[in-house]
Amino acid sequence: MKHRFFALSVLALSLSLTSCLDETPKDQIPETEIYDSANSLYVNAVASLYNYIGAHEEGEGLQGTCRGIYDYNTLTTDEAIIPIRGGNWYDGGLWENMYDHTWTATDTDLYNVWKYLYKVIVLSTKSLETIEKHKALLTEQQRVDYTAEVRAVRAMYYYYAMDMFGRIPILQSATQKTADIRQSNRSDVFWYVVKELQDVAPLLANEHSNLQGNYYGRVTRPVAWFLLAKLSLNAEVYTDDDWTDSSRPDGKTIMFDIEGNKKNAWQTCIHYCDLIATAGYKLEADYTKNFAVHNEGSTENIFTIPLDKILYLNEFHYLFRSRHYAHGGAYSGASENGTCATLHTMAVNGFGTNMPDARLDMNFYTGKVEVDGKYVTLDDGTPLEYKPLAVEKNLTASPYLETAGARMKKYEVDRTAYSDGRIPNNDIVLYRYADVLLMKSEAKVRNGESGDEEINAVRSRVGMPSLSATLDNLLNERLLELVWEGWRRQDMIRFGTYGKQYDIHTPSEADKKGYTTVFPIPEKVRELNPNLKQNPGY
């Protein structure tokens, strides 16, 4: 059983759950009954924030559930799709609109994502104010430690909000009046997040967050370094306040202050990747160990969402959502027969060729499926056989209505999982060291250096031959290595392919003009605060 480093506190959950721009404070238990020691202050003002990293409600959590951050960063790309399967998976056009990039500012699911992100931002801001108010309960070191951890959590949520919505508000206080809230340019949010993480990283514990113990599931120093590597790698995108003019700043001229030295964006990314390496992370010899039922001991995973069917409410829906009904039934559970890989993903993996990538069989169910040494069968007794090349946006008239598409296999199936497989014991992998190596390789290439060593370290781990670290090869390698991990939208935007023709996605006029590289500010948010301007094109 996993060590539970924090307790779900009724008192903590009784605090005001203000969701920025749309909720008002609720009645609160008197603070004197909540904060009476350093421990109670940590549990209720710091540890309670981790209850929101994962989730069981749709639209919430950094990963694990549906209709949220993960879906908008995966099902809008050349990686994966949920086709319409007859009477299933139309859902008011939600999934088709994701793939076609035809979402709108009135979409409820985008609004729920905004609410989730700003709920945690507001709660984090409230926590900082609470720590300062009750600092007499703390030693100076405790005050510094608690404050740094909360600032790091909040910066992470600003990062996700800025990545998705571009121009967003930076809150001054948890009680700030809606009328006083203003948007910041994307570049200003970017530099704010960079500075926050740079300031607090040295104050965070230099511990492996994925390992069981006192730091399990927490934002530690390597997690902050990972975020800084991501920020600098995407600096050309994030410092561009006009993403519709077909031009971006040059990463070689975007300068960061690194301990008093000036480094460009690519050098900065390399710097933080190297720091992560010094913290002792390394590739697992077995790729699949990172996603095993008990993956807490991985040498590669940097930040995870702890899952335990006894201890936590967090859920993981993606295997359940992807497998055919009969496939889920073979595990004595259920499934939804939805998500599948695109034709592009199968092509990059070399499906149907004499030289498929070694990760194809690790990440996807293709063809006939065996469970416990027997083929899974359909209602008519014939074997279930997935058809990876039969994918269409609308399969209603297809003979492969239910079987089109390769399905998600990346995580080991937990045969003891609860809720039809949605509550397993595999921790959800958010950040891992293979990504660090690929980030470093890309940054070196963009800086005019060779990134061959890093990309081939990732490839050789799975027995694949070496290749040159070109940008085209890196974009493909990121798909091969990081498929189903929620990075594809960000990668495609950085490489300039998100608004172009790919797979069975035909770019819209909004795509061609760059509008869709950020999502719209939800209209309900703007109704509550007319100060917020809509993103271009919406």
LODREN-628743 format. One line per field, with one value per residue (C-alpha): chain; x, y, z. Coordinates in steps of 0.1 Angstrom, whole numbers, plus 5000, padded with zeros to 4 digits. Example, Ala and Ser with C-alpha at 12.3 -4.5 7.8 and 13.67 -1.06 7.14 Angstrom:
# residues 2
chaine A|A
east 5123|5137
north 4955|4989
up 5078|5071
//
This chain:
# residues 538
chaine A|A|A|A|A|A|A|A|A|A|A|A|A|A|A|A|A|A|A|A|A|A|A|A|A|A|A|A|A|A|A|A|A|A|A|A|A|A|A|A|A|A|A|A|A|A|A|A|A|A|A|A|A|A|A|A|A|A|A|A|A|A|A|A|A|A|A|A|A|A|A|A|A|A|A|A|A|A|A|A|A|A|A|A|A|A|A|A|A|A|A|A|A|A|A|A|A|A|A|A|A|A|A|A|A|A|A|A|A|A|A|A|A|A|A|A|A|A|A|A|A|A|A|A|A|A|A|A|A|A|A|A|A|A|A|A|A|A|A|A|A|A|A|A|A|A|A|A|A|A|A|A|A|A|A|A|A|A|A|A|A|A|A|A|A|A|A|A|A|A|A|A|A|A|A|A|A|A|A|A|A|A|A|A|A|A|A|A|A|A|A|A|A|A|A|A|A|A|A|A|A|A|A|A|A|A|A|A|A|A|A|A|A|A|A|A|A|A|A|A|A|A|A|A|A|A|A|A|A|A|A|A|A|A|A|A|A|A|A|A|A|A|A|A|A|A|A|A|A|A|A|A|A|A|A|A|A|A|A|A|A|A|A|A|A|A|A|A|A|A|A|A|A|A|A|A|A|A|A|A|A|A|A|A|A|A|A|A|A|A|A|A|A|A|A|A|A|A|A|A|A|A|A|A|A|A|A|A|A|A|A|A|A|A|A|A|A|A|A|A|A|A|A|A|A|A|A|A|A|A|A|A|A|A|A|A|A|A|A|A|A|A|A|A|A|A|A|A|A|A|A|A|A|A|A|A|A|A|A|A|A|A|A|A|A|A|A|A|A|A|A|A|A|A|A|A|A|A|A|A|A|A|A|A|A|A|A|A|A|A|A|A|A|A|A|A|A|A|A|A|A|A|A|A|A|A|A|A|A|A|A|A|A|A|A|A|A|A|A|A|A|A|A|A|A|A|A|A|A|A|A|A|A|A|A|A|A|A|A|A|A|A|A|A|A|A|A|A|A|A|A|A|A|A|A|A|A|A|A|A|A|A|A|A|A|A|A|A|A|A|A|A|A|A|A|A|A|A|A|A|A|A|A|A|A|A|A|A|A|A|A|A|A|A|A|A|A|A|A|A|A|A|A|A|A|A|A|A|A|A|A|A|A|A|A|A|A|A|A|A|A|A|A|A|A|A|A|A|A|A|A|A|A|A|A|A|A|A
east 5000|5013|5024|4998|5018|4987|4953|4921|4908|4872|4883|4904|4876|4854|4875|4862|4864|4863|4867|4880|4855|4825|4821|4816|4831|4812|4808|4839|4847|4866|4902|4912|4897|4916|4950|4963|4998|5024|5011|4975|4987|5006|4978|4951|4970|4996|4989|4952|4962|4974|4938|4933|4962|4942|4905|4874|4851|4851|4870|4892|4927|4958|4952|4931|4896|4879|4868|4896|4932|4944|4917|4922|4959|4955|4923|4929|4961|4975|4979|4945|4908|4874|4854|4816|4806|4770|4749|4779|4805|4786|4781|4768|4798|4823|4849|4846|4850|4881|4897|4885|4895|4860|4854|4838|4839|4805|4817|4809|4839|4864|4846|4850|4887|4891|4871|4893|4926|4915|4900|4935|4951|4927|4931|4969|4967|4944|4969|4998|4977|4968|5005|5015|4985|4994|5032|5035|5028|5058|5096|5111|5123|5088|5073|5099|5093|5055|5054|5078|5058|5025|5041|5054|5020|5004|5030|5024|4987|4994|5017|4988|4963|4988|4996|4959|4943|4972|4962|4950|4947|4974|4956|4968|4948|4923|4897|4903|4871|4861|4859|4896|4909|4927|4943|4980|4997|5008|5045|5040|5024|5053|5079|5059|5058|5095|5105|5082|5097|5133|5128|5113|5132|5163|5139|5121|5133|5156|5137|5121|5084|5074|5089|5068|5077|5073|5076|5054|5032|5046|5061|5098|5129|5132|5095|5102|5132|5111|5086|5114|5128|5093|5089|5122|5117|5084|5097|5092|5055|5049|5066|5047|5018|5004|5002|4983|5010|5030|5061|5077|5106|5139|5148|5184|5176|5152|5174|5170|5188|5204|5222|5235|5244|5225|5214|5192|5160|5178|5207|5183|5164|5197|5207|5175|5176|5212|5201|5174|5201|5222|5193|5197|5170|5178|5160|5144|5159|5124|5102|5070|5081|5072|5035|5033|5006|5032|5053|5063|5099|5106|5140|5125|5092|5096|5061|5031|4995|4993|4966|4955|4920|4919|4935|4927|4897|4918|4908|4923|4898|4918|4923|4886|4875|4896|4890|4862|4833|4843|4879|4869|4846|4875|4890|4857|4850|4836|4849|4835|4850|4860|4896|4919|4952|4951|4964|4993|5003|5002|5023|5050|5050|5055|5024|5020|5056|5085|5102|5077|5089|5095|5071|5041|5033|5040|5016|4988|4964|4963|4947|4934|4936|4945|4936|4947|4959|4925|4913|4887|4856|4826|4789|4788|4818|4843|4876|4878|4902|4911|4916|4942|4939|4901|4899|4875|4860|4825|4824|4787|4787|4819|4820|4845|4821|4832|4867|4883|4915|4944|4936|4955|4978|5005|4995|4996|4961|4955|4933|4923|4912|4879|4851|4855|4892|4890|4906|4938|4971|4992|5003|4996|5028|5029|5066|5095|5132|5128|5110|5139|5164|5142|5138|5176|5181|5157|5171|5206|5194|5176|5208|5229|5244|5241|5213|5221|5233|5201|5176|5195|5197|5158|5158|5184|5165|5138|5163|5157|5186|5203|5192|5202|5185|5167|5136|5115|5129|5124|5088|5082|5103|5083|5051|5067|5080|5054|5022|4991|5010|4993|5021|5011|4993|5021|5047|5027|5023|5060|5070|5044|5022|4991|4973|4983|4969|4976|4961|4923|4923|4917|4928|4901|4906|4910|4938|4955|4955|4969|4938|4934|4968|4951|4916|4890|4884|4851|4822|4807|4840|4837|4801|4812|4842|4838|4874|4886|4891|4885|4914|4917|4894|4867
north 5000|5034|5059|5087|5119|5141|5136|5147|5172|5181|5214|5221|5213|5236|5266|5289|5272|5303|5297|5328|5351|5329|5319|5338|5329|5304|5304|5293|5275|5300|5299|5296|5261|5252|5267|5259|5244|5243|5208|5219|5249|5227|5201|5227|5254|5234|5197|5203|5218|5184|5171|5188|5175|5144|5141|5119|5146|5153|5185|5185|5172|5177|5142|5111|5123|5133|5165|5184|5195|5161|5158|5194|5187|5152|5149|5181|5167|5142|5117|5105|5108|5098|5090|5090|5054|5053|5064|5067|5095|5123|5141|5173|5174|5177|5152|5161|5198|5190|5172|5198|5228|5242|5247|5280|5304|5290|5254|5243|5219|5247|5268|5239|5237|5274|5271|5242|5260|5292|5273|5260|5294|5311|5285|5287|5325|5321|5296|5321|5347|5322|5312|5348|5356|5326|5327|5330|5293|5286|5288|5310|5280|5265|5298|5298|5261|5263|5295|5282|5250|5268|5293|5264|5248|5280|5287|5253|5261|5294|5276|5253|5282|5304|5275|5269|5303|5327|5361|5354|5373|5372|5376|5400|5385|5358|5384|5406|5421|5409|5444|5449|5418|5425|5403|5401|5396|5360|5371|5388|5357|5337|5358|5359|5321|5318|5341|5324|5290|5304|5321|5291|5262|5265|5265|5233|5199|5183|5150|5125|5133|5100|5079|5069|5089|5124|5140|5116|5135|5169|5197|5193|5210|5186|5193|5230|5224|5203|5232|5257|5234|5233|5270|5278|5252|5269|5305|5314|5305|5320|5353|5359|5382|5381|5345|5353|5372|5341|5353|5346|5358|5340|5317|5326|5362|5355|5359|5343|5352|5321|5328|5361|5348|5354|5324|5322|5301|5270|5272|5277|5246|5226|5241|5229|5195|5190|5200|5173|5147|5157|5149|5112|5105|5081|5060|5028|4998|4986|5013|4997|4998|5035|5026|4994|4988|4997|5023|5043|5030|5043|5059|5079|5094|5129|5139|5117|5117|5091|5065|5040|5025|5025|5059|5083|5095|5101|5082|5071|5069|5065|5027|5023|5049|5034|4996|4978|4967|4930|4939|4955|4926|4901|4919|4914|4951|4975|4999|5026|5018|5054|5068|5054|5063|5083|5071|5095|5079|5044|5056|5071|5038|5019|4999|4974|4977|4953|4976|4989|5008|4987|5009|5001|4969|4986|5015|5001|4972|4963|4933|4904|4907|4880|4881|4852|4833|4835|4857|4882|4875|4896|4886|4865|4845|4859|4873|4910|4925|4962|4978|5006|5018|5020|5052|5080|5109|5094|5056|5053|5038|5018|4980|4987|5009|4993|4980|5008|5022|5011|5014|5026|5000|5021|5015|4979|4967|4965|4934|4945|4980|4994|5011|4989|4997|5035|5033|5013|5014|5028|5063|5086|5098|5136|5143|5119|5118|5106|5139|5157|5140|5148|5185|5187|5172|5196|5226|5217|5214|5247|5262|5249|5219|5182|5165|5130|5117|5124|5113|5081|5074|5073|5052|5027|5020|5003|4987|5011|5021|5055|5085|5121|5146|5167|5187|5164|5133|5149|5157|5120|5107|5127|5110|5076|5080|5102|5091|5092|5115|5148|5167|5165|5199|5218|5200|5206|5243|5246|5228|5248|5219|5224|5246|5227|5197|5164|5130|5135|5170|5198|5232|5258|5294|5300|5273|5290|5324|5309|5316|5280|5277|5292|5284|5312|5329|5312|5335|5329|5342|5373|5379|5379|5402|5424|5436|5405|5407|5377|5360|5368|5349|5339
up 5000|4991|5018|5020|5026|5031|5046|5030|5055|5059|5073|5042|5019|5039|5029|5003|4969|4949|4912|4895|4879|4885|4922|4954|4988|5009|5046|5064|5096|5119|5110|5147|5146|5114|5119|5154|5146|5119|5109|5105|5085|5061|5057|5051|5032|5013|5011|5003|4970|4958|4960|4927|4906|4898|4898|4893|4879|4841|4831|4862|4870|4849|4836|4842|4834|4802|4785|4802|4797|4784|4758|4744|4741|4725|4706|4687|4671|4647|4675|4685|4677|4689|4658|4656|4659|4647|4677|4699|4704|4686|4719|4703|4679|4708|4696|4659|4668|4687|4658|4633|4655|4653|4690|4701|4731|4742|4747|4782|4784|4777|4804|4828|4821|4828|4860|4871|4864|4881|4911|4920|4912|4936|4962|4960|4963|4993|5008|5004|5022|5049|5055|5059|5082|5105|5102|5140|5141|5119|5121|5095|5076|5076|5064|5035|5026|5027|5007|4980|4975|4971|4947|4926|4925|4914|4888|4873|4870|4854|4829|4818|4816|4796|4773|4765|4767|4759|4775|4810|4843|4870|4904|4930|4958|4965|4973|4943|4929|4895|4882|4892|4873|4841|4814|4809|4776|4771|4772|4805|4820|4806|4823|4855|4856|4847|4875|4901|4893|4892|4926|4943|4927|4951|4981|4971|4983|4958|4960|4936|4937|4922|4950|4980|5011|5025|4990|4971|4946|4955|4934|4942|4927|4897|4889|4888|4866|4842|4839|4833|4806|4790|4792|4776|4749|4740|4745|4709|4712|4746|4740|4708|4717|4681|4671|4640|4620|4609|4627|4661|4681|4676|4705|4701|4710|4739|4769|4804|4835|4849|4882|4869|4834|4802|4782|4752|4752|4739|4762|4791|4782|4780|4814|4832|4814|4827|4862|4861|4851|4881|4903|4895|4869|4841|4815|4827|4809|4804|4788|4800|4837|4837|4832|4853|4879|4906|4889|4920|4918|4883|4878|4850|4862|4875|4884|4887|4899|4927|4922|4947|4947|4985|4994|4966|4946|4915|4884|4851|4823|4791|4789|4798|4772|4744|4745|4728|4750|4746|4754|4787|4794|4790|4821|4839|4836|4810|4783|4761|4727|4718|4715|4689|4672|4639|4606|4610|4643|4627|4598|4621|4640|4608|4612|4583|4572|4576|4602|4627|4657|4688|4708|4685|4704|4738|4732|4710|4706|4669|4652|4673|4711|4736|4773|4795|4765|4747|4718|4729|4709|4698|4705|4673|4685|4660|4673|4681|4656|4657|4623|4626|4590|4589|4609|4597|4615|4611|4610|4609|4574|4579|4582|4610|4630|4663|4655|4635|4651|4672|4709|4739|4756|4772|4808|4822|4830|4867|4871|4906|4896|4908|4889|4857|4855|4860|4895|4891|4910|4881|4890|4860|4845|4839|4834|4828|4819|4783|4776|4792|4768|4738|4749|4752|4718|4702|4720|4709|4673|4674|4688|4659|4678|4675|4694|4682|4716|4734|4708|4702|4740|4739|4707|4718|4751|4730|4705|4676|4653|4655|4634|4630|4653|4627|4636|4615|4632|4666|4660|4650|4679|4704|4690|4692|4727|4743|4727|4750|4774|4766|4748|4712|4708|4724|4702|4669|4677|4684|4652|4632|4621|4642|4617|4586|4567|4585|4585|4579|4593|4568|4581|4585|4577|4615|4614|4585|4603|4635|4656|4668|4685|4715|4728|4732|4765|4775|4769|4804|4818|4797|4807|4843|4836|4805|4811|4794|4757|4735|4717|4680|4656|4681
//
